[in-house]
Amino acid sequence: MQPKATIIRDLLNQPGLLLMPCCFDALSAKLIEQAGFPLTFMSGFAVSATRLGLPDTGLISFGEMVDQGRNICSAVAIPVIGDGDTGYGNAMNVKRTLHGYVGAGFGGIMIEDQVAPKRCGHTRGKQVVSREEAVARIRAAVDARETAPNDIIIIARTDAGATHGLDEALWRLQAFEDCGADILFLEAPCSETEMRRFCSTLKGAKMANMVEQGKTPLLEPQKLEEIGYKIVAYPLTLLSAAVLAMQKTLTALKSGRQATDLLHFSVLQEIVGFNEYYEEEKQYADTKDLCADESYPVVDPI
């Protein structure tokens, strides 16, 4: 089987913009795969919301993220990129985080330059570490990759645009690229002008982040590709759609009405794998003849 990081590298080398809906559990990842997308991203915001019911403010732990990622990566064949947040500590923690994500099966990891506890990039209260610490995190990730049992793609993210201005953000991203990061991510640019300057200034592969009602203009894929982006993430689209559908269903049930717009039970069974399970189960159903075979030698006990 081809390594997941190799698959991502091949995708990055192909023409066109990569569309990457983000997942939060094994089921959402399977739906993304079944819809035909070539990769997905495990959103820290969405995992914190669904696993803990808490905001993306640094409350979820490294161990919880690795555990969630292991389940997600085991459920799908497509590559999964994991949100590594701040690396959960200093440069040595970043190295441990990368090794943990490799062990969980991720094909990529994102490391950012916020202080801990971090915040969602489109909410208030963000702060970033110094240039030196930010660069050290990416250097540590690149160094850790050299000793990891499997390759992994590194996405380097900066939130410095919101706190120190676009010039500082671009300086950091250039430094991250020089360290060996594979994909560069300017979080929450506030205008198309900023997005264009980011893409025209730096040479590496650039990632856009389309958060509905967020700080960044919500642009169509064709426009993002024209600007110069290589990959676009939709971190909360599936979560928002799922929550809205559940709220509507709960409102109907509370009012005494039957829920509508539901999947047929047979379709739900197919999605989660019941049919595949039944087919594989048949291999082990006919063992009566084997167990009745008297030709097996009887071994005297010692």
GIJO-V411870 format. One record per backbone hydrogen bond with DSSP energy under -1.0 kcal/mol. CO is the residue of the C=O (numbers start at 0). NH is the residue of the N-H. E is the energy in kcal/mol with one decimal. If there is no record, write none. Layout:
CO & NH & E
CO & NH & E
This chain:
2 & 6 & -1.9
3 & 7 & -2.1
4 & 8 & -2.4
5 & 9 & -2.5
6 & 10 & -2.3
7 & 11 & -2.4
8 & 12 & -1.4
17 & 231 & -2.7
19 & 233 & -1.9
22 & 42 & -2.0
24 & 28 & -1.9
25 & 29 & -2.2
26 & 30 & -2.2
27 & 31 & -1.9
28 & 32 & -2.3
29 & 33 & -3.0
30 & 34 & -1.6
31 & 36 & -1.8
32 & 35 & -1.7
39 & 80 & -2.3
40 & 22 & -2.1
41 & 82 & -1.2
42 & 46 & -2.4
43 & 47 & -2.5
44 & 48 & -2.0
45 & 49 & -2.5
46 & 50 & -3.0
47 & 51 & -1.3
47 & 53 & -1.8
54 & 56 & -2.0
55 & 119 & -1.1
60 & 64 & -2.1
61 & 65 & -2.5
62 & 66 & -2.2
63 & 67 & -2.3
64 & 68 & -2.5
65 & 69 & -2.5
66 & 70 & -1.6
67 & 71 & -2.0
68 & 72 & -3.2
69 & 73 & -1.7
78 & 39 & -1.9
79 & 106 & -2.7
79 & 107 & -1.2
80 & 41 & -3.3
81 & 109 & -2.2
83 & 86 & -2.3
84 & 111 & -2.5
89 & 93 & -2.1
90 & 94 & -1.8
91 & 95 & -1.8
92 & 96 & -2.8
93 & 97 & -2.6
94 & 98 & -2.1
95 & 99 & -2.4
96 & 100 & -2.3
97 & 101 & -2.4
98 & 102 & -2.3
99 & 103 & -1.4
100 & 105 & -2.1
101 & 104 & -1.2
106 & 152 & -2.6
107 & 81 & -2.8
108 & 154 & -3.0
109 & 83 & -1.8
110 & 156 & -2.7
112 & 128 & -2.6
119 & 122 & -1.8
126 & 114 & -2.2
129 & 133 & -2.6
130 & 134 & -2.7
131 & 135 & -2.1
132 & 136 & -1.9
133 & 137 & -1.4
134 & 138 & -2.7
135 & 139 & -2.6
136 & 140 & -2.1
137 & 141 & -2.5
138 & 142 & -2.6
139 & 143 & -2.7
140 & 144 & -1.9
152 & 108 & -2.5
153 & 181 & -2.0
153 & 182 & -1.8
154 & 110 & -2.6
155 & 184 & -2.3
157 & 186 & -2.2
158 & 161 & -1.2
159 & 163 & -3.6
164 & 168 & -1.7
165 & 169 & -2.7
166 & 170 & -2.1
167 & 171 & -2.2
168 & 172 & -2.3
169 & 173 & -2.2
170 & 174 & -2.1
171 & 175 & -2.7
172 & 176 & -2.3
173 & 177 & -2.3
174 & 178 & -1.5
175 & 180 & -2.1
182 & 155 & -2.6
183 & 206 & -2.5
184 & 157 & -2.1
190 & 194 & -1.8
191 & 195 & -2.5
192 & 196 & -2.2
193 & 197 & -2.3
194 & 198 & -2.1
195 & 199 & -2.3
196 & 200 & -1.8
197 & 201 & -1.5
204 & 183 & -3.1
205 & 229 & -2.5
205 & 230 & -1.7
207 & 232 & -2.8
210 & 213 & -2.5
216 & 218 & -1.2
219 & 223 & -2.2
220 & 224 & -2.6
221 & 225 & -2.0
222 & 226 & -2.2
223 & 227 & -1.5
223 & 228 & -2.3
229 & 17 & -2.7
230 & 207 & -2.7
231 & 19 & -2.5
232 & 209 & -2.8
233 & 21 & -1.9
235 & 239 & -2.9
236 & 240 & -2.2
237 & 241 & -2.6
238 & 242 & -2.7
239 & 243 & -2.3
240 & 244 & -2.1
241 & 245 & -2.4
242 & 246 & -2.6
243 & 247 & -2.3
244 & 248 & -2.0
245 & 249 & -2.6
246 & 250 & -2.2
247 & 251 & -1.9
248 & 252 & -2.4
249 & 253 & -2.5
250 & 254 & -1.5
251 & 256 & -2.6
252 & 255 & -1.4
263 & 267 & -2.1
264 & 268 & -2.2
265 & 269 & -2.0
266 & 270 & -2.4
267 & 271 & -2.0
268 & 273 & -2.5
272 & 276 & -2.2
273 & 277 & -2.6
274 & 278 & -2.0
275 & 279 & -2.3
276 & 280 & -2.4
277 & 281 & -1.1
279 & 282 & -1.3
280 & 283 & -1.6
281 & 284 & -1.2
284 & 286 & -1.1
286 & 290 & -2.3
287 & 291 & -1.6
